[in-house]
Amino acid sequence: MKASETKADCDSKPGAKHPGPSVSPAAQSKEIQSKARQSQGIHPLGISTLSVHGGESRIKPCDAITDSIVCSSTYTFEDSQAIIDFIENGEQREEYGRYGNPNEKVVEQKLAALDGGEHAIVFSSGMAAIVGLLMAKLNSGDEIVFFDQCYHRSREFCYKHLSRFGVVTHQVPTGDFSAMEAAINENTKLLVSESPTNPQLTCIDLEQFVALGKEHQVDTLIDATLATPYNLRPLEFGVDYVLHSATKYLGGHNDLLAGSLTGSAEKLSDVRDLRGVMGGINSPHNLYLLQRGLKTFELRMQRHNENGQAIAEFLQEHPRIEKVFYPGLPSHPTHEIAKRTMHGFGGLVTFLVKDADWRETANIVDRVRIAKIGPSLGGVETLIEQPLIMSYYNQTPENRRKFGIPDNMIRLACGIENTQDLIDDLQQAIEG
Ligand SMILES: Cc1ncc(COP(=O)(O)O)c(C=O)c1O
């Protein structure tokens, strides 16, 4: 076994020597922004400028404009002294693939810049990011409080798995801050919510959420997968951790799985350490795809937002539709919060078909010709699903009622196709 391999596999504290960015993303983006201001006398850089250039070196190997995919599971040292220098001086370099790779570094800096955070960690999926954070932060006897509208696998992880390690999860009605406060005690370590939630698209008042966390000295986590940093920037409200399933809008092309956590370098340091042990890291190929997807992030989000709004408005007026859940509609219970906190309202639209049982609802889904039937959201292709069948088929009717999943619910994840085409397609499917 080679010296570097021995060290990676046996001796080193994973993550402790992770090179990390030589300049933090926040500092880097501040530096770019202040340069832009000095030279042009104007405002900070926009989302597209950051998603195209953030985290990238100006001059790259071979003078290429794109980053190379660095296919290396381990990294070599000149001699034994170089290893000792690396250990003793925390030199910025790669060591072993489970602790990071050059493609990851670029993507992490880009995501940190987009979220306006000091530090980001990319995981192999959104679930790996959630699990990574909870496992790094919680000990037996600790408690967490969740708003109840949430991705069903996050709920499953807490109830089925975290509980095995002695961590207690309390679920309270989404947006009910009195219930959340009542569930907090001296063991509470984390308050958790999505915003908007999935699939009801409830937006959380982040000022209240953060105030509650600060009052009780409990950290806060927002899963902002459905919003993305284009529509919502929870760190600016004082949230401690922001999570994204980058599988969705950030990757944007339904061709990869990834997840990210953004926050302060200090708070994320033990999360990175644990990831180095658990190994939920992306391959360099996957990271390259994510980096490439991010280049068009703002343009795609603009179309997702336009499609979501237009389709929600179309559905709201349609006589066969009972109810539409979309935060951009004044009829949505959290429209005012969404207007106050979000830049746009995203591509996900959930609706109920009037007087339809599960079969009639399924018939509408089956008649759609442009949207494809499948789980997930945030890619360029529009996806449609009936939550009863797709994600809650094995749940009892009572549980489905509890989670707010009626039989006549359809979830449409608008892609970037032309708006009128999507509306015409939905219309023919609804009118059958
Ligand atoms: C809101 C939300 N968070 C997290 C996840 C998990 O992400 P991934 O599928 O990348 O593991 C999902 C997946 O659908 C989700 O919708």
The ligand as a MOL file (V3000), in Angstrom:
LIG
                    3D

  0  0  0     0  0            999 V3000
M  V30 BEGIN CTAB
M  V30 COUNTS 16 16 0 0 0
M  V30 BEGIN ATOM
M  V30 1 C -37.9330 18.9760 -1.0330 0
M  V30 2 C -37.0100 17.8110 -1.2460 0
M  V30 3 N -35.9320 17.6920 -0.4640 0
M  V30 4 C -35.0660 16.6720 -0.6180 0
M  V30 5 C -35.2520 15.7090 -1.5880 0
M  V30 6 C -34.2570 14.5890 -1.7310 0
M  V30 7 O -33.4160 14.8410 -2.8070 0
M  V30 8 P -32.6990 13.6770 -3.6590 0
M  V30 9 O -33.7530 12.9920 -4.4630 0
M  V30 10 O -31.7020 14.4340 -4.4830 0
M  V30 11 O -32.0630 12.7530 -2.6820 0
M  V30 12 C -36.3560 15.8000 -2.4340 0
M  V30 13 C -36.5650 14.7830 -3.4810 0
M  V30 14 O -37.5600 14.7510 -4.1640 0
M  V30 15 C -37.2670 16.8780 -2.2570 0
M  V30 16 O -38.3470 17.0210 -3.0340 0
M  V30 END ATOM
M  V30 BEGIN BOND
M  V30 1 1 1 2
M  V30 2 1 2 3
M  V30 3 2 2 15
M  V30 4 2 3 4
M  V30 5 1 4 5
M  V30 6 1 5 6
M  V30 7 2 5 12
M  V30 8 1 6 7
M  V30 9 1 7 8
M  V30 10 2 8 9
M  V30 11 1 8 10
M  V30 12 1 8 11
M  V30 13 1 12 13
M  V30 14 1 12 15
M  V30 15 2 13 14
M  V30 16 1 15 16
M  V30 END BOND
M  V30 END CTAB
M  END
